[in-house]
């Protein structure tokens, strides 16, 4: 039976609960500590079989949330004091067996100017390209312990050294042929594959403004407890850029993957930070994990404030301690509370969501072991879809989220509908929902219509690596929401 409290009580409870709800932005400012350290903040992770080169896998991690394109003269850049990593679990124990690690250095050509560039940048070696960055990309393969490079038994292979980072997209005078500069920064790797690191358009799409306003969904405005006129969704990430680390490697280069891999990105900083007399920062001591991301939206909307920073510092292999957040999701309570028109959805013992977030989906992307770990799980035996569906597995497209994550997958709508038990025809087949969601509501409207109304990125993606669209140009000054 659905509990109905007096309207003032509902409004007060809704306001109180949602005051602690972070912006639904995949991983843009998802926890108190990392929100103050944006250059180490992983915003999104993607893992998919490359559609144009299906014998390879593409792994992408984005960093630095909500970059304003016109943010000069000190434009956004990677942090030399951060180790950026994309970690791959090949046996299902929640620990990385292969780690791809980026470390950056900055080289300034002329210190006697405040300018990022002193003229048009026509190549990556142009003297006018004043503030440059380069990176070393290392593959660490676990032979004992974690594959993080700290164990003497780990195998370390430098895939590329001193690879260039293209400039940010300043404007028509400074970067008149930006696409050529970005293409020149795609580098081949020792052992096969290619890599890219640099600024791109943020590929995530979500109606931040409405969702953060008491969990509003513009297409369902009339059904909200505080109704407004129905409207189309507005992409709150439109107009913003991000910094991307992307790698595309042969599938067989990952070793024995048993068909399924688990992927997560993490940032590591030295444990001790010293501020020197000249204002520079010196970092010493062992590396500590300060940010991580596997499944989108986990830390944003499932983990409570008291555990958000601890979650970021925890290895996925230890995620069983957070199972209760997945089994008893607060957003499901909020959906019931703020959208009374929805068929009542289960708010406890959500074993279906535990499979999505922590163990993998049987017959789709469950690893041989079922360690409870928050990772993107990608079944590499499933070929890329010829006509991808933005709703992924919920639409019967098993090559899409939550089987890995493609750039075009609408993870916001997918996860909101999963929370609302709106699994449709694939529910009993894939998620074995008996006892977790009422089969009568898996096709119930408006549960099946829950979504933010933003169904695609603000720019089309590229047909080849690195797939992400070119970053917005500073000179254009495109409004963040359009």
ZIGITA-V793587 format. One record per residue. N is the residue number from 1. SS is DSSP state (@ for helix, = for strand, . for the rest). PSI is psi in degrees with one decimal (none if undefined). OMEGA is omega in whole degrees, -180 to 180 (none if undefined). Layout:
n: [N,N]
ss: [SS,SS]
psi: [PSI,PSI]
omega: [OMEGA,OMEGA]
//
This chain:
n: [1,2,3,4,5,6,7,8,9,10,11,12,13,14,15,16,17,18,19,20,21,22,23,24,25,26,27,28,29,30,31,32,33,34,35,36,37,38,39,40,41,42,43,44,45,46,47,48,49,50,51,52,53,54,55,56,57,58,59,60,61,62,63,64,65,66,67,68,69,70,71,72,73,74,75,76,77,78,79,80,81,82,83,84,85,86,87,88,89,90,91,92,93,94,95,96,97,98,99,100,101,102,103,104,105,106,107,108,109,110,111,112,113,114,115,116,117,118,119,120,121,122,123,124,125,126,127,128,129,130,131,132,133,134,135,136,137,138,139,140,141,142,143,144,145,146,147,148,149,150,151,152,153,154,155,156,157,158,159,160,161,162,163,164,165,166,167,168,169,170,171,172,173,174,175,176,177,178,179,180,181,182,183,184,185,186,187,188,189,190,191,192,193,194,195,196,197,198,199,200,201,202,203,204,205,206,207,208,209,210,211,212,213,214,215,216,217,218,219,220,221,222,223,224,225,226,227,228,229,230,231,232,233,234,235,236,237,238,239,240,241,242,243,244,245,246,247,248,249,250,251,252,253,254,255,256,257,258,259,260,261,262,263,264,265,266,267,268,269,270,271,272,273,274,275,276,277,278,279,280,281,282,283,284,285,286,287,288,289,290,291,292,293,294,295,296,297,298,299,300,301,302,303,304,305,306,307,308,309,310,311,312,313,314,315,316,317,318,319,320,321,322,323,324,325,326,327,328,329,330,331,332,333,334,335,336,337,338,339,340,341,342,343,344,345,346,347,348,349,350,351,352,353,354,355,356,357,358,359,360,361,362,363,364,365,366,367,368,369,370,371,372,373,374,375,376,377,378,379,380,381,382,383,384,385,386,387,388,389,390,391,392,393,394,395,396,397,398,399,400,401,402,403,404,405,406,407,408,409,410,411,412,413,414,415,416,417,418,419,420,421,422,423,424,425,426,427,428,429,430,431,432,433,434,435,436,437,438,439,440,441,442,443,444,445,446,447,448,449,450,451,452,453,454,455,456,457,458,459,460,461,462,463,464,465,466,467,468,469,470,471,472,473,474,475,476,477,478,479,480,481,482]
ss: [.,.,.,.,.,.,@,@,@,@,@,@,@,@,@,@,@,@,.,.,.,.,.,.,.,.,.,.,.,.,.,.,.,@,@,@,.,@,@,@,.,=,=,=,=,=,=,=,=,.,.,.,.,.,.,=,=,=,=,=,=,=,=,=,=,=,=,=,.,.,.,.,.,.,.,.,.,.,.,.,.,=,=,=,=,=,=,=,=,.,.,.,.,.,.,.,.,=,=,=,=,=,=,=,=,=,=,=,.,.,.,.,.,.,.,.,=,.,.,.,.,.,.,.,.,.,.,.,=,.,=,=,=,=,=,=,=,=,=,=,=,.,.,.,.,.,.,.,.,.,.,.,.,.,=,=,=,=,=,=,=,=,=,=,=,.,.,.,.,.,.,.,.,.,.,.,.,@,@,@,@,@,@,@,.,.,=,=,.,.,.,.,.,=,=,=,=,=,=,=,=,.,.,.,.,.,.,@,@,@,@,.,.,.,.,.,.,@,@,@,@,@,@,.,.,.,.,.,.,.,.,.,.,.,.,.,.,.,.,=,=,=,=,=,=,=,=,=,=,=,@,@,@,@,.,.,.,.,.,=,=,=,=,=,=,=,=,=,=,=,=,=,=,=,=,.,.,.,.,.,=,=,=,=,=,=,=,=,=,=,=,=,=,.,.,.,.,@,@,@,@,.,.,.,@,@,@,@,@,@,@,@,.,.,.,@,@,@,@,@,@,@,@,@,@,@,@,.,.,@,@,@,@,@,@,@,@,@,.,.,.,.,.,.,.,.,.,.,.,.,@,@,@,@,@,@,@,@,@,.,.,.,.,.,.,.,.,.,.,.,.,.,.,.,.,=,=,=,=,.,.,.,.,.,.,.,.,.,.,.,.,@,@,@,@,.,.,.,.,.,.,.,=,.,=,.,.,.,.,.,@,@,@,@,@,@,@,@,@,.,.,.,.,.,.,@,@,@,@,@,@,.,.,.,.,.,.,.,@,@,@,.,.,.,.,.,@,@,@,.,.,.,.,.,.,.,.,.,.,.,.,.,.,.,.,.,.,.,.,.,.,.,.,.,.,.,.,.,.,.,.,.]
psi: [137.9,122.7,131.5,113.3,162.9,146.9,-43.8,-36.4,-43.0,-43.6,-42.7,-44.0,-42.0,-45.4,-40.7,-46.1,-43.1,-15.3,-22.2,2.5,119.0,166.0,134.3,81.1,46.2,-77.6,43.4,101.8,52.4,-13.1,152.2,-48.5,-47.4,-22.0,-19.3,5.1,62.8,-29.2,-12.9,5.5,115.1,124.8,-34.7,152.0,140.2,143.7,122.6,152.9,132.2,123.9,-31.5,-15.3,74.6,-10.9,1.6,161.0,139.5,128.3,127.7,135.1,134.4,147.1,158.2,96.8,147.0,55.7,120.1,125.0,-30.8,22.6,54.7,178.4,-15.7,84.6,160.8,144.9,164.5,153.1,123.1,-17.7,11.1,137.2,115.8,129.8,145.1,117.9,142.4,124.7,121.6,-7.6,0.8,15.3,3.6,3.8,146.0,129.0,-27.3,133.5,129.8,119.0,128.5,131.8,132.3,153.0,150.4,134.9,118.4,125.8,-38.6,108.2,-8.9,39.2,155.9,-2.5,137.5,-39.5,146.9,8.6,-174.6,134.2,111.2,-9.1,168.2,-11.5,11.3,130.1,-25.4,-12.3,95.2,-47.9,98.7,156.1,148.2,160.6,155.8,129.8,120.1,138.1,122.4,120.9,128.6,126.2,-7.1,126.4,-165.1,148.7,60.4,2.9,-3.4,-18.2,135.0,-18.2,-7.2,143.9,130.2,124.1,124.1,114.7,-32.7,144.4,143.2,39.1,140.0,146.5,130.0,159.0,165.3,164.5,87.0,-55.8,176.0,-24.3,-39.0,-39.7,70.6,-23.2,70.8,-40.0,-36.7,-38.6,-43.5,-41.8,-36.8,-17.4,0.9,118.7,143.2,154.3,146.5,128.5,-0.6,151.4,-174.3,161.5,159.7,141.7,127.0,-177.0,138.9,167.3,136.4,117.6,-8.6,146.4,130.9,148.8,78.3,-43.8,-41.1,-42.7,-37.6,-13.6,77.2,47.9,37.7,140.5,106.2,-41.4,-20.7,22.9,-39.1,-15.5,-7.4,153.8,-30.7,84.8,146.0,171.9,139.9,139.6,166.3,154.0,153.9,124.0,106.7,-8.9,-3.3,135.6,-7.0,152.8,175.9,171.3,130.6,136.9,123.0,142.4,142.0,117.7,155.6,139.8,-39.8,-10.6,-10.8,-5.1,-156.9,101.7,-3.6,26.1,-32.3,137.4,153.3,135.5,134.2,153.3,151.4,151.6,140.4,135.9,155.4,148.0,-31.6,133.6,125.1,133.2,118.0,169.9,-27.9,8.1,-9.6,163.1,134.0,130.3,129.0,162.6,174.9,156.8,140.6,139.2,126.4,-11.5,144.7,161.4,131.7,-86.9,133.6,144.7,-0.3,-58.0,-27.2,-49.8,-3.1,-37.6,132.3,160.5,-36.6,-21.2,1.1,-47.0,-38.8,-37.7,-43.5,-28.3,-0.5,141.6,146.4,-30.2,-15.4,17.1,-6.7,-24.7,-16.7,8.5,-35.4,-27.2,-32.8,-40.4,-30.0,68.0,124.9,-38.4,-30.0,-38.1,-42.2,-38.1,-44.2,-40.4,-48.2,-15.2,76.4,-20.9,-21.2,144.5,138.1,127.2,152.1,137.9,-1.3,158.0,44.5,73.8,-26.0,-41.9,-30.6,-37.3,-41.9,-45.7,-34.2,-21.7,-15.6,156.4,123.7,138.9,4.4,-65.8,33.0,127.4,160.5,-45.5,157.0,41.5,134.7,102.5,135.8,103.0,155.4,123.7,124.6,120.5,108.3,-4.3,-11.7,120.9,158.5,145.2,138.7,-30.7,83.8,141.7,131.2,-21.5,4.9,-133.2,-34.2,-24.1,11.2,5.6,92.6,-7.2,-0.2,177.1,138.5,20.1,92.3,-160.4,122.7,162.3,-33.3,-4.4,131.3,78.7,-27.7,-52.4,-39.6,-47.2,-36.4,-41.1,-34.9,-42.7,-35.1,11.4,20.6,67.5,-11.9,-148.6,-22.6,-4.5,-62.7,-32.6,-46.0,-43.0,-7.4,64.0,-4.2,123.3,-5.5,-39.8,142.2,117.9,-21.4,-17.5,3.8,-18.0,25.8,129.8,136.9,10.9,-39.4,-8.3,4.0,125.7,168.1,-3.1,5.8,108.3,-2.9,162.4,161.0,-15.6,147.4,146.4,161.4,153.4,-9.5,167.2,136.6,11.8,-35.2,148.0,158.5,148.1,154.6,146.4,137.4,-40.0,-32.2,-33.5,48.3,128.6,141.5,-28.7,123.8,none]
omega: [-179,180,179,177,175,-175,179,179,179,-179,-180,179,179,-179,-179,-177,-176,177,-180,-177,-178,178,-179,-174,-179,174,178,179,-172,-178,-174,-175,-175,177,177,-178,-169,-178,176,-174,175,-174,-179,176,180,177,-178,170,-175,-175,-180,178,-169,175,179,174,178,179,-176,171,178,-174,176,-174,166,179,173,-176,-175,-172,177,2,176,-176,180,177,175,-178,-179,-177,179,168,180,-174,165,-174,-177,175,-176,-176,172,-180,178,179,-177,173,176,178,173,-171,177,171,-170,171,-179,179,179,-177,-176,-179,-176,175,176,-169,173,175,-175,179,178,177,-177,176,-179,177,-180,178,180,175,-166,-177,-174,172,177,180,169,179,-176,173,178,-179,-176,169,176,-177,179,180,-176,176,-177,-178,-177,-178,179,177,-178,179,175,-178,176,-179,179,176,-175,170,178,176,171,-177,-171,-176,-174,178,-174,-179,-172,179,-170,-177,178,178,180,179,179,-179,172,-171,174,-177,171,-178,178,-180,-178,-177,176,172,-180,-177,175,170,177,-175,-179,179,-175,176,-178,-174,-178,-178,-179,177,180,172,179,173,-171,179,180,-177,-176,-180,-177,178,172,-169,172,176,178,-178,175,-179,179,-178,-178,178,179,179,180,176,177,174,-169,163,-176,179,177,-175,174,-179,-177,178,179,-179,-179,-174,179,176,-174,173,171,-174,170,177,179,175,-177,175,173,-174,-176,179,180,175,-174,-177,180,179,179,-176,176,-178,-179,177,-178,179,176,179,-178,-179,174,179,171,176,179,171,-178,-176,-178,-167,178,-175,180,-177,-176,-176,-174,-180,179,177,-180,-177,-174,174,178,-179,-178,-172,178,178,179,-178,-174,177,180,-179,-177,-169,177,179,177,176,-179,177,178,-175,-171,178,-177,-179,180,169,-176,-178,-179,-180,179,177,-179,-180,177,180,176,176,-179,-171,-166,-176,-175,-176,179,179,178,-175,178,179,-179,171,-179,175,-179,-174,180,178,164,178,-175,175,-175,176,178,-177,175,179,177,176,-176,176,-175,-178,171,-174,180,178,-180,177,-174,176,-176,-178,8,168,-169,177,175,-179,-175,-179,-178,-173,179,-180,-179,-177,177,179,176,176,-179,179,-177,-177,179,-174,-176,-174,-177,-177,-171,-170,179,-168,-176,179,-178,174,179,-180,-178,-176,-179,175,-173,172,9,177,-178,-180,-180,-179,-176,178,175,-169,-177,178,-179,177,175,179,180,-179,-178,-179,6,172,-180,-179,178,-180,174,-178,180,-178,-179,-180,179,179,-179,177,179,none]
//
